[in-house]
Amino acid sequence: MNGIHRGIDAGIENLTQGYTHAFESTFETTQGIAEYVAHPAHIEFSNQLAPALHQVLTINYQSNTVHL
Amino acid sequence: MNGIHRGIDAGIENLTQGYTHAFESTFETTQGIAEYVAHPAHIEFSNQLAPALHQVLTINYQSNTVHL
């Protein structure tokens, strides 16, 4: 993992669908994401965090630039 | 707006909550997001795009680095 950024919704639009926080992690490869997701330390951390979360939504994607 | 990136969920986790695509735009300031959201060209584009979308979720946030 190259890094994590986070933030709280700033209330500009009413499109959060009830979600409040964003977390963004970057990886070199999608294989790297798969290894992170399956890692025992990640699973243990996720299990500890889960009771504090109402719902989680994750999109794992290869980031491609949109040319305007 | 500094740029847009996009991607399609890679199917690594079953946490998409039915969402399929991610779009990430960066701005210099949250005020810049507010101006973009309220711009007539953005509203017109959004209205054209809406019929093609099942549901949209947006989190606008100031990105802060998580120090691991």
Backbone of each chain as nested JSON, in Angstrom:
{
  "chains": [
    {"id": "A", "residues": [
      {"number": 1, "name": "MET", "atoms": {"N": [0.841, -1.185, 0.0], "CA": [0.0, 0.0, 0.0], "C": [0.883, 1.244, 0.0]}},
      {"number": 2, "name": "ASN", "atoms": {"N": [0.542, 2.188, -0.85], "CA": [1.347, 3.409, -0.95], "C": [0.941, 4.467, 0.065]}},
      {"number": 3, "name": "GLY", "atoms": {"N": [-0.3, 4.424, 0.514], "CA": [-0.74, 5.429, 1.462], "C": [-2.237, 5.428, 1.63]}},
      {"number": 4, "name": "ILE", "atoms": {"N": [-2.674, 6.121, 2.67], "CA": [-4.102, 6.252, 2.943], "C": [-4.414, 7.729, 3.159]}},
      {"number": 5, "name": "HIS", "atoms": {"N": [-5.508, 8.172, 2.584], "CA": [-6.056, 9.486, 2.87], "C": [-7.493, 9.306, 3.345]}},
      {"number": 6, "name": "ARG", "atoms": {"N": [-7.932, 10.271, 4.127], "CA": [-9.303, 10.18, 4.625], "C": [-9.915, 11.572, 4.7]}},
      {"number": 7, "name": "GLY", "atoms": {"N": [-11.231, 11.579, 4.833], "CA": [-11.934, 12.846, 4.984], "C": [-13.374, 12.619, 5.367]}},
      {"number": 8, "name": "ILE", "atoms": {"N": [-13.997, 13.688, 5.84], "CA": [-15.395, 13.669, 6.25], "C": [-16.182, 14.496, 5.251]}},
      {"number": 9, "name": "ASP", "atoms": {"N": [-17.357, 14.009, 4.883], "CA": [-18.161, 14.72, 3.894], "C": [-18.403, 16.165, 4.312]}},
      {"number": 10, "name": "ALA", "atoms": {"N": [-18.224, 17.084, 3.362], "CA": [-18.275, 18.512, 3.65], "C": [-19.682, 19.097, 3.537]}},
      {"number": 11, "name": "GLY", "atoms": {"N": [-20.674, 18.27, 3.205], "CA": [-22.059, 18.737, 3.193], "C": [-22.416, 19.626, 2.015]}},
      {"number": 12, "name": "ILE", "atoms": {"N": [-21.653, 19.538, 0.921], "CA": [-21.915, 20.394, -0.239], "C": [-23.087, 19.872, -1.059]}},
      {"number": 13, "name": "GLU", "atoms": {"N": [-23.173, 18.559, -1.203], "CA": [-24.272, 17.937, -1.933], "C": [-25.026, 17.002, -0.986]}},
      {"number": 14, "name": "ASN", "atoms": {"N": [-26.266, 16.71, -1.336], "CA": [-27.054, 15.757, -0.553], "C": [-27.075, 14.415, -1.288]}},
      {"number": 15, "name": "LEU", "atoms": {"N": [-25.87, 13.875, -1.507], "CA": [-25.739, 12.62, -2.274], "C": [-24.91, 11.58, -1.536]}},
      {"number": 16, "name": "THR", "atoms": {"N": [-24.847, 11.69, -0.219], "CA": [-23.971, 10.769, 0.521], "C": [-24.601, 9.398, 0.736]}},
      {"number": 17, "name": "GLN", "atoms": {"N": [-25.915, 9.273, 0.519], "CA": [-26.638, 8.008, 0.764], "C": [-26.408, 7.526, 2.2]}},
      {"number": 18, "name": "GLY", "atoms": {"N": [-26.194, 8.446, 3.098], "CA": [-26.022, 8.097, 4.506], "C": [-24.585, 7.855, 4.93]}},
      {"number": 19, "name": "TYR", "atoms": {"N": [-23.66, 7.822, 3.982], "CA": [-22.242, 7.636, 4.332], "C": [-21.649, 8.965, 4.795]}},
      {"number": 20, "name": "THR", "atoms": {"N": [-20.656, 8.883, 5.666], "CA": [-20.125, 10.087, 6.299], "C": [-18.626, 10.293, 6.06]}},
      {"number": 21, "name": "HIS", "atoms": {"N": [-17.874, 9.202, 5.925], "CA": [-16.423, 9.271, 5.828], "C": [-15.938, 8.606, 4.542]}},
      {"number": 22, "name": "ALA", "atoms": {"N": [-14.851, 9.147, 3.989], "CA": [-14.197, 8.54, 2.83], "C": [-12.77, 8.154, 3.206]}},
      {"number": 23, "name": "PHE", "atoms": {"N": [-12.352, 6.971, 2.775], "CA": [-10.972, 6.514, 2.93], "C": [-10.472, 6.083, 1.556]}},
      {"number": 24, "name": "GLU", "atoms": {"N": [-9.267, 6.535, 1.232], "CA": [-8.706, 6.254, -0.092], "C": [-7.309, 5.672, 0.08]}},
      {"number": 25, "name": "SER", "atoms": {"N": [-7.135, 4.447, -0.362], "CA": [-5.828, 3.788, -0.312], "C": [-5.347, 3.541, -1.735]}},
      {"number": 26, "name": "THR", "atoms": {"N": [-4.054, 3.697, -1.949], "CA": [-3.497, 3.44, -3.272], "C": [-2.506, 2.272, -3.196]}},
      {"number": 27, "name": "PHE", "atoms": {"N": [-2.53, 1.47, -4.255], "CA": [-1.671, 0.292, -4.372], "C": [-0.993, 0.314, -5.745]}},
      {"number": 28, "name": "GLU", "atoms": {"N": [0.123, -0.402, -5.844], "CA": [0.808, -0.492, -7.131], "C": [0.018, -1.336, -8.135]}},
      {"number": 29, "name": "THR", "atoms": {"N": [-0.624, -2.387, -7.624], "CA": [-1.339, -3.323, -8.509], "C": [-2.637, -3.774, -7.84]}},
      {"number": 30, "name": "THR", "atoms": {"N": [-3.576, -4.282, -8.649], "CA": [-4.793, -4.857, -8.074], "C": [-4.452, -6.137, -7.306]}},
      {"number": 31, "name": "GLN", "atoms": {"N": [-3.41, -6.849, -7.733], "CA": [-2.948, -8.004, -6.963], "C": [-2.545, -7.57, -5.551]}},
      {"number": 32, "name": "GLY", "atoms": {"N": [-1.947, -6.387, -5.436], "CA": [-1.589, -5.848, -4.13], "C": [-2.8, -5.616, -3.254]}},
      {"number": 33, "name": "ILE", "atoms": {"N": [-3.91, -5.18, -3.858], "CA": [-5.152, -5.014, -3.094], "C": [-5.62, -6.373, -2.577]}},
      {"number": 34, "name": "ALA", "atoms": {"N": [-5.607, -7.362, -3.445], "CA": [-6.073, -8.699, -3.069], "C": [-5.245, -9.259, -1.911]}},
      {"number": 35, "name": "GLU", "atoms": {"N": [-3.934, -9.028, -1.95], "CA": [-3.064, -9.516, -0.868], "C": [-3.371, -8.778, 0.444]}},
      {"number": 36, "name": "TYR", "atoms": {"N": [-3.613, -7.487, 0.336], "CA": [-3.964, -6.681, 1.518], "C": [-5.284, -7.159, 2.119]}},
      {"number": 37, "name": "VAL", "atoms": {"N": [-6.279, -7.364, 1.277], "CA": [-7.606, -7.758, 1.751], "C": [-7.545, -9.103, 2.469]}},
      {"number": 38, "name": "ALA", "atoms": {"N": [-6.724, -10.025, 1.964], "CA": [-6.66, -11.38, 2.511], "C": [-5.685, -11.506, 3.673]}},
      {"number": 39, "name": "HIS", "atoms": {"N": [-4.929, -10.456, 3.964], "CA": [-3.889, -10.548, 4.998], "C": [-4.519, -10.706, 6.399]}},
      {"number": 40, "name": "PRO", "atoms": {"N": [-4.009, -11.616, 7.219], "CA": [-4.593, -11.826, 8.559], "C": [-4.665, -10.554, 9.392]}},
      {"number": 41, "name": "ALA", "atoms": {"N": [-3.672, -9.687, 9.298], "CA": [-3.689, -8.454, 10.09], "C": [-4.825, -7.537, 9.639]}},
      {"number": 42, "name": "HIS", "atoms": {"N": [-5.099, -7.519, 8.331], "CA": [-6.212, -6.715, 7.819], "C": [-7.543, -7.283, 8.289]}},
      {"number": 43, "name": "ILE", "atoms": {"N": [-7.666, -8.601, 8.24], "CA": [-8.913, -9.239, 8.66], "C": [-9.16, -8.984, 10.149]}},
      {"number": 44, "name": "GLU", "atoms": {"N": [-8.088, -9.09, 10.964], "CA": [-8.235, -8.853, 12.399], "C": [-8.656, -7.402, 12.656]}},
      {"number": 45, "name": "PHE", "atoms": {"N": [-8.0, -6.457, 11.967], "CA": [-8.342, -5.042, 12.128], "C": [-9.781, -4.776, 11.691]}},
      {"number": 46, "name": "SER", "atoms": {"N": [-10.192, -5.374, 10.575], "CA": [-11.548, -5.174, 10.071], "C": [-12.578, -5.685, 11.063]}},
      {"number": 47, "name": "ASN", "atoms": {"N": [-12.281, -6.838, 11.663], "CA": [-13.215, -7.409, 12.633], "C": [-13.335, -6.536, 13.882]}},
      {"number": 48, "name": "GLN", "atoms": {"N": [-12.226, -5.904, 14.279], "CA": [-12.253, -5.001, 15.43], "C": [-13.048, -3.736, 15.109]}},
      {"number": 49, "name": "LEU", "atoms": {"N": [-12.92, -3.27, 13.868], "CA": [-13.549, -2.005, 13.464], "C": [-15.044, -2.166, 13.183]}},
      {"number": 50, "name": "ALA", "atoms": {"N": [-15.44, -3.351, 12.724], "CA": [-16.797, -3.566, 12.206], "C": [-17.908, -3.105, 13.152]}},
      {"number": 51, "name": "PRO", "atoms": {"N": [-17.822, -3.381, 14.466], "CA": [-18.926, -2.976, 15.346], "C": [-19.149, -1.469, 15.386]}},
      {"number": 52, "name": "ALA", "atoms": {"N": [-18.143, -0.691, 15.039], "CA": [-18.256, 0.769, 15.09], "C": [-18.841, 1.347, 13.796]}},
      {"number": 53, "name": "LEU", "atoms": {"N": [-19.03, 0.506, 12.786], "CA": [-19.458, 0.985, 11.476], "C": [-20.89, 0.563, 11.184]}},
      {"number": 54, "name": "HIS", "atoms": {"N": [-21.674, 1.491, 10.667], "CA": [-23.036, 1.156, 10.287], "C": [-23.035, 0.372, 8.981]}},
      {"number": 55, "name": "GLN", "atoms": {"N": [-22.301, 0.846, 8.009], "CA": [-22.214, 0.161, 6.715], "C": [-20.92, 0.572, 6.023]}},
      {"number": 56, "name": "VAL", "atoms": {"N": [-20.375, -0.341, 5.265], "CA": [-19.133, -0.091, 4.524], "C": [-19.388, -0.326, 3.046]}},
      {"number": 57, "name": "LEU", "atoms": {"N": [-18.829, 0.546, 2.229], "CA": [-18.901, 0.4, 0.78], "C": [-17.48, 0.539, 0.245]}},
      {"number": 58, "name": "THR", "atoms": {"N": [-17.031, -0.432, -0.514], "CA": [-15.686, -0.371, -1.072], "C": [-15.73, -0.6, -2.575]}},
      {"number": 59, "name": "ILE", "atoms": {"N": [-15.058, 0.268, -3.307], "CA": [-14.816, 0.046, -4.732], "C": [-13.302, -0.055, -4.911]}},
      {"number": 60, "name": "ASN", "atoms": {"N": [-12.825, -1.176, -5.418], "CA": [-11.411, -1.365, -5.743], "C": [-11.267, -1.226, -7.252]}},
      {"number": 61, "name": "TYR", "atoms": {"N": [-10.439, -0.27, -7.684], "CA": [-10.421, -0.023, -9.123], "C": [-9.035, 0.432, -9.59]}},
      {"number": 62, "name": "GLN", "atoms": {"N": [-8.76, 0.086, -10.842], "CA": [-7.59, 0.635, -11.508], "C": [-7.936, 2.035, -11.963]}},
      {"number": 63, "name": "SER", "atoms": {"N": [-7.169, 3.017, -11.497], "CA": [-7.489, 4.416, -11.745], "C": [-6.998, 4.852, -13.118]}},
      {"number": 64, "name": "ASN", "atoms": {"N": [-7.949, 5.263, -13.963], "CA": [-7.614, 5.733, -15.31], "C": [-7.987, 7.199, -15.432]}},
      {"number": 65, "name": "THR", "atoms": {"N": [-7.093, 7.984, -16.018], "CA": [-7.35, 9.411, -16.196], "C": [-8.463, 9.636, -17.225]}},
      {"number": 66, "name": "VAL", "atoms": {"N": [-9.408, 10.516, -16.886], "CA": [-10.421, 10.947, -17.833], "C": [-9.883, 12.183, -18.542]}},
      {"number": 67, "name": "HIS", "atoms": {"N": [-9.754, 12.107, -19.853], "CA": [-9.212, 13.234, -20.626], "C": [-10.37, 14.143, -21.044]}},
      {"number": 68, "name": "LEU", "atoms": {"N": [-10.363, 15.352, -20.501], "CA": [-11.466, 16.293, -20.737], "C": [-11.242, 17.077, -22.018]}}
    ]},
    {"id": "B", "residues": [
      {"number": 1, "name": "MET", "atoms": {"N": [-11.188, 22.427, -11.155], "CA": [-10.962, 20.989, -11.02], "C": [-9.592, 20.639, -11.593]}},
      {"number": 2, "name": "ASN", "atoms": {"N": [-8.855, 19.857, -10.812], "CA": [-7.508, 19.485, -11.25], "C": [-7.492, 18.271, -12.164]}},
      {"number": 3, "name": "GLY", "atoms": {"N": [-8.502, 17.422, -12.059], "CA": [-8.516, 16.238, -12.899], "C": [-9.552, 15.24, -12.443]}},
      {"number": 4, "name": "ILE", "atoms": {"N": [-9.814, 14.275, -13.316], "CA": [-10.767, 13.21, -13.009], "C": [-10.101, 11.868, -13.304]}},
      {"number": 5, "name": "HIS", "atoms": {"N": [-10.286, 10.934, -12.42], "CA": [-9.907, 9.545, -12.659], "C": [-11.15, 8.681, -12.476]}},
      {"number": 6, "name": "ARG", "atoms": {"N": [-11.125, 7.552, -13.159], "CA": [-12.268, 6.649, -13.025], "C": [-11.808, 5.211, -13.064]}},
      {"number": 7, "name": "GLY", "atoms": {"N": [-12.701, 4.336, -12.656], "CA": [-12.407, 2.918, -12.715], "C": [-13.632, 2.092, -12.426]}},
      {"number": 8, "name": "ILE", "atoms": {"N": [-13.529, 0.81, -12.78], "CA": [-14.618, -0.151, -12.573], "C": [-14.187, -1.116, -11.481]}},
      {"number": 9, "name": "ASP", "atoms": {"N": [-15.113, -1.441, -10.597], "CA": [-14.772, -2.333, -9.485], "C": [-14.172, -3.635, -10.002]}},
      {"number": 10, "name": "ALA", "atoms": {"N": [-13.079, -4.057, -9.369], "CA": [-12.309, -5.207, -9.833], "C": [-12.789, -6.533, -9.243]}},
      {"number": 11, "name": "GLY", "atoms": {"N": [-13.823, -6.498, -8.415], "CA": [-14.405, -7.736, -7.917], "C": [-13.59, -8.44, -6.849]}},
      {"number": 12, "name": "ILE", "atoms": {"N": [-12.717, -7.715, -6.171], "CA": [-11.859, -8.333, -5.148], "C": [-12.626, -8.569, -3.853]}},
      {"number": 13, "name": "GLU", "atoms": {"N": [-13.471, -7.623, -3.483], "CA": [-14.297, -7.752, -2.288], "C": [-15.767, -7.679, -2.687]}},
      {"number": 14, "name": "ASN", "atoms": {"N": [-16.608, -8.198, -1.805], "CA": [-18.05, -8.125, -2.048], "C": [-18.631, -7.019, -1.168]}},
      {"number": 15, "name": "LEU", "atoms": {"N": [-18.121, -5.802, -1.361], "CA": [-18.528, -4.666, -0.531], "C": [-18.964, -3.462, -1.361]}},
      {"number": 16, "name": "THR", "atoms": {"N": [-19.389, -3.722, -2.596], "CA": [-19.717, -2.59, -3.472], "C": [-21.094, -2.008, -3.201]}},
      {"number": 17, "name": "GLN", "atoms": {"N": [-21.941, -2.728, -2.442], "CA": [-23.322, -2.29, -2.173], "C": [-24.072, -2.004, -3.481]}},
      {"number": 18, "name": "GLY", "atoms": {"N": [-23.702, -2.702, -4.53], "CA": [-24.392, -2.546, -5.803], "C": [-23.792, -1.5, -6.724]}},
      {"number": 19, "name": "TYR", "atoms": {"N": [-22.833, -0.739, -6.247], "CA": [-22.186, 0.266, -7.098], "C": [-21.129, -0.411, -7.977]}},
      {"number": 20, "name": "THR", "atoms": {"N": [-20.891, 0.149, -9.14], "CA": [-20.02, -0.511, -10.125], "C": [-18.828, 0.344, -10.544]}},
      {"number": 21, "name": "HIS", "atoms": {"N": [-18.984, 1.666, -10.555], "CA": [-17.958, 2.558, -11.071], "C": [-17.553, 3.58, -10.006]}},
      {"number": 22, "name": "ALA", "atoms": {"N": [-16.276, 3.959, -10.032], "CA": [-15.771, 5.017, -9.163], "C": [-15.255, 6.17, -10.023]}},
      {"number": 23, "name": "PHE", "atoms": {"N": [-15.561, 7.388, -9.611], "CA": [-15.029, 8.599, -10.236], "C": [-14.426, 9.463, -9.135]}},
      {"number": 24, "name": "GLU", "atoms": {"N": [-13.223, 9.949, -9.408], "CA": [-12.511, 10.731, -8.4], "C": [-12.061, 12.04, -9.035]}},
      {"number": 25, "name": "SER", "atoms": {"N": [-12.55, 13.126, -8.492], "CA": [-12.15, 14.458, -8.968], "C": [-11.422, 15.178, -7.85]}},
      {"number": 26, "name": "THR", "atoms": {"N": [-10.4, 15.941, -8.211], "CA": [-9.67, 16.713, -7.202], "C": [-9.813, 18.199, -7.488]}},
      {"number": 27, "name": "PHE", "atoms": {"N": [-9.909, 18.958, -6.392], "CA": [-10.071, 20.414, -6.446], "C": [-9.07, 21.051, -5.488]}},
      {"number": 28, "name": "GLU", "atoms": {"N": [-8.774, 22.307, -5.747], "CA": [-7.864, 23.025, -4.846], "C": [-8.512, 23.306, -3.497]}},
      {"number": 29, "name": "THR", "atoms": {"N": [-9.809, 23.588, -3.52], "CA": [-10.519, 23.974, -2.293], "C": [-11.919, 23.373, -2.287]}},
      {"number": 30, "name": "THR", "atoms": {"N": [-12.535, 23.272, -1.098], "CA": [-13.92, 22.832, -1.034], "C": [-14.838, 23.887, -1.658]}},
      {"number": 31, "name": "GLN", "atoms": {"N": [-14.448, 25.143, -1.59], "CA": [-15.206, 26.191, -2.285], "C": [-15.238, 25.897, -3.786]}},
      {"number": 32, "name": "GLY", "atoms": {"N": [-14.137, 25.377, -4.311], "CA": [-14.085, 25.001, -5.726], "C": [-15.077, 23.906, -6.061]}},
      {"number": 33, "name": "ILE", "atoms": {"N": [-15.266, 22.959, -5.135], "CA": [-16.274, 21.911, -5.354], "C": [-17.657, 22.541, -5.415]}},
      {"number": 34, "name": "ALA", "atoms": {"N": [-17.935, 23.433, -4.475], "CA": [-19.259, 24.073, -4.409], "C": [-19.549, 24.846, -5.699]}},
      {"number": 35, "name": "GLU", "atoms": {"N": [-18.529, 25.528, -6.238], "CA": [-18.722, 26.275, -7.488], "C": [-18.98, 25.327, -8.653]}},
      {"number": 36, "name": "TYR", "atoms": {"N": [-18.263, 24.205, -8.665], "CA": [-18.447, 23.197, -9.717], "C": [-19.854, 22.613, -9.655]}},
      {"number": 37, "name": "VAL", "atoms": {"N": [-20.29, 22.254, -8.453], "CA": [-21.6, 21.621, -8.279], "C": [-22.719, 22.55, -8.734]}},
      {"number": 38, "name": "ALA", "atoms": {"N": [-22.557, 23.846, -8.476], "CA": [-23.619, 24.815, -8.773], "C": [-23.54, 25.362, -10.201]}},
      {"number": 39, "name": "HIS", "atoms": {"N": [-22.485, 25.012, -10.938], "CA": [-22.299, 25.587, -12.28], "C": [-23.377, 25.066, -13.242]}},
      {"number": 40, "name": "PRO", "atoms": {"N": [-23.976, 25.966, -14.046], "CA": [-25.037, 25.537, -14.978], "C": [-24.599, 24.405, -15.907]}},
      {"number": 41, "name": "ALA", "atoms": {"N": [-23.352, 24.412, -16.367], "CA": [-22.888, 23.353, -17.266], "C": [-22.849, 22.005, -16.545]}},
      {"number": 42, "name": "HIS", "atoms": {"N": [-22.486, 22.029, -15.257], "CA": [-22.479, 20.787, -14.475], "C": [-23.896, 20.277, -14.265]}},
      {"number": 43, "name": "ILE", "atoms": {"N": [-24.806, 21.191, -13.967], "CA": [-26.202, 20.795, -13.736], "C": [-26.797, 20.209, -15.017]}},
      {"number": 44, "name": "GLU", "atoms": {"N": [-26.501, 20.847, -16.155], "CA": [-27.019, 20.35, -17.433], "C": [-26.459, 18.956, -17.723]}},
      {"number": 45, "name": "PHE", "atoms": {"N": [-25.154, 18.777, -17.523], "CA": [-24.524, 17.474, -17.761], "C": [-25.108, 16.419, -16.816]}},
      {"number": 46, "name": "SER", "atoms": {"N": [-25.302, 16.777, -15.562], "CA": [-25.856, 15.836, -14.585], "C": [-27.256, 15.393, -14.985]}},
      {"number": 47, "name": "ASN", "atoms": {"N": [-28.049, 16.347, -15.456], "CA": [-29.415, 16.022, -15.863], "C": [-29.428, 15.095, -17.076]}},
      {"number": 48, "name": "GLN", "atoms": {"N": [-28.451, 15.273, -17.979], "CA": [-28.361, 14.392, -19.146], "C": [-27.93, 12.988, -18.734]}},
      {"number": 49, "name": "LEU", "atoms": {"N": [-27.045, 12.92, -17.74], "CA": [-26.477, 11.642, -17.336], "C": [-27.44, 10.841, -16.452]}},
      {"number": 50, "name": "ALA", "atoms": {"N": [-28.279, 11.54, -15.689], "CA": [-29.08, 10.898, -14.643], "C": [-29.88, 9.685, -15.118]}},
      {"number": 51, "name": "PRO", "atoms": {"N": [-30.538, 9.751, -16.297], "CA": [-31.353, 8.596, -16.699], "C": [-30.529, 7.316, -16.88]}},
      {"number": 52, "name": "ALA", "atoms": {"N": [-29.235, 7.438, -17.093], "CA": [-28.385, 6.269, -17.319], "C": [-27.863, 5.669, -16.016]}},
      {"number": 53, "name": "LEU", "atoms": {"N": [-28.131, 6.335, -14.907], "CA": [-27.564, 5.903, -13.626], "C": [-28.651, 5.333, -12.713]}},
      {"number": 54, "name": "HIS", "atoms": {"N": [-28.337, 4.229, -12.079], "CA": [-29.29, 3.65, -11.133], "C": [-29.275, 4.438, -9.828]}},
      {"number": 55, "name": "GLN", "atoms": {"N": [-28.08, 4.718, -9.325], "CA": [-27.944, 5.489, -8.08], "C": [-26.568, 6.128, -8.04]}},
      {"number": 56, "name": "VAL", "atoms": {"N": [-26.496, 7.289, -7.431], "CA": [-25.231, 8.02, -7.302], "C": [-24.947, 8.265, -5.833]}},
      {"number": 57, "name": "LEU", "atoms": {"N": [-23.705, 8.1, -5.46], "CA": [-23.247, 8.399, -4.106], "C": [-22.019, 9.286, -4.234]}},
      {"number": 58, "name": "THR", "atoms": {"N": [-22.036, 10.432, -3.569], "CA": [-20.903, 11.34, -3.617], "C": [-20.467, 11.724, -2.214]}},
      {"number": 59, "name": "ILE", "atoms": {"N": [-19.175, 11.61, -1.97], "CA": [-18.578, 12.156, -0.753], "C": [-17.591, 13.238, -1.188]}},
      {"number": 60, "name": "ASN", "atoms": {"N": [-17.811, 14.463, -0.746], "CA": [-16.879, 15.567, -0.988], "C": [-16.082, 15.796, 0.276]}},
      {"number": 61, "name": "TYR", "atoms": {"N": [-14.761, 15.698, 0.184], "CA": [-13.986, 15.764, 1.434], "C": [-12.619, 16.383, 1.213]}},
      {"number": 62, "name": "GLN", "atoms": {"N": [-12.155, 17.023, 2.291], "CA": [-10.761, 17.475, 2.317], "C": [-9.906, 16.263, 2.653]}},
      {"number": 63, "name": "SER", "atoms": {"N": [-8.962, 15.952, 1.759], "CA": [-8.163, 14.734, 1.878], "C": [-7.015, 14.95, 2.86]}},
      {"number": 64, "name": "ASN", "atoms": {"N": [-7.024, 14.16, 3.939], "CA": [-5.963, 14.231, 4.941], "C": [-5.205, 12.915, 4.972]}},
      {"number": 65, "name": "THR", "atoms": {"N": [-3.887, 12.995, 5.012], "CA": [-3.057, 11.794, 5.037], "C": [-3.207, 11.079, 6.377]}},
      {"number": 66, "name": "VAL", "atoms": {"N": [-3.392, 9.758, 6.305], "CA": [-3.378, 8.924, 7.505], "C": [-1.943, 8.462, 7.722]}},
      {"number": 67, "name": "HIS", "atoms": {"N": [-1.383, 8.822, 8.87], "CA": [-0.001, 8.449, 9.175], "C": [0.006, 7.093, 9.861]}},
      {"number": 68, "name": "LEU", "atoms": {"N": [0.586, 6.102, 9.186], "CA": [0.562, 4.725, 9.688], "C": [1.728, 4.469, 10.624]}}
    ]}
  ]
}
